């Protein structure tokens, strides 16, 4: 959160929210990042918890002969709660603005894994994923700042997974807001 050319470690606890795409909108949860911002390049590990992740109408039912959950069914339907964790490793490109040293915009891209599970026993899946996006950090002091971020995620689902939850690839946009703690060298 200090001078724009100084390398530093940054830890950011954050709240995330899915804002568009193939997953439930308006759902999200807690997460965090550990990042190292260098002069021209950095890296980041991103962890995010998602509550009620998949849309009920797109969850593959346990009974293959059953209609899709909550679609075209009269009356109440069974709610299959899906949660997920995202683990991503990203390259970060800080954008330096000499006339505005308190602002630190950045671009980010990487890959990782989305692990999803349901409230039903033995139903989970691991999907390879990639993400791209960006954000901005604003320095409140030498060591504390605010961070906002918007990223697009694309996950590749295994169509042949018998205990899977969703058999099609999916993409979504996630927005996060957090408080950053910097540790300059």
DAQUIBEL-V418957 format. One record per backbone hydrogen bond with DSSP energy under -1.0 kcal/mol. CO is the residue of the C=O (numbers start at 0). NH is the residue of the N-H. E is the energy in kcal/mol with one decimal. If there is no record, write none. Layout:
co->(CO,CO)
nh->(NH,NH)
e->(E,E)
//
This chain:
co->(2,6,7,8,9,10,11,12,13,14,15,16,17,19,26,27,28,29,30,31,32,33,34,35,36,40,41,42,43,44,45,46,47,49,52,54,55,62,67,80,81,82,83,84,85,86,87,88,89,90,91,92,96,99,101,103,104,105,106,107,108,109,110,111,112,113,114,115,116,119,122,124,126,127,128,129,130,131,132,133,134,135,136,137,142,143,143,144,145,146,147,148,149,150,151,152,153,154,157,160,164,169,170,171,172,173,174,175,176,177,179,180,182)
nh->(5,184,36,182,34,180,32,178,30,176,28,174,25,172,17,50,15,48,13,46,11,44,9,42,7,37,91,35,89,33,87,31,85,83,23,57,58,65,70,118,52,116,49,114,47,112,45,110,43,108,41,106,99,102,138,136,94,134,92,132,90,130,88,128,86,126,84,124,82,122,117,115,113,155,111,153,109,151,107,149,105,147,103,145,181,139,140,179,137,177,135,175,133,173,131,171,129,169,160,163,59,154,21,152,18,150,16,148,14,146,144,10,8)
e->(-1.7,-1.7,-2.8,-2.9,-2.9,-2.7,-1.7,-1.3,-2.2,-1.8,-1.3,-2.7,-3.3,-2.5,-3.3,-1.1,-3.1,-2.6,-2.4,-2.7,-2.5,-2.6,-3.0,-1.7,-2.1,-1.2,-2.3,-2.6,-2.9,-2.0,-2.7,-2.7,-2.9,-2.1,-2.9,-1.9,-1.3,-2.1,-1.6,-1.1,-3.0,-2.5,-3.2,-2.9,-2.0,-2.6,-2.8,-1.8,-2.1,-1.8,-2.4,-1.9,-1.9,-1.5,-2.7,-1.5,-3.1,-2.1,-2.8,-2.6,-3.1,-2.2,-2.8,-2.2,-3.0,-2.6,-2.4,-2.5,-2.6,-1.1,-1.8,-2.6,-2.6,-3.1,-2.7,-2.6,-2.2,-3.2,-2.7,-2.8,-2.2,-2.4,-2.7,-2.4,-2.8,-2.4,-2.2,-2.6,-2.7,-2.5,-2.3,-2.3,-2.3,-2.8,-1.8,-2.2,-2.2,-1.8,-1.4,-1.3,-3.6,-3.3,-3.5,-3.2,-2.4,-2.4,-2.3,-2.0,-2.2,-2.6,-2.3,-2.3,-1.5)
//
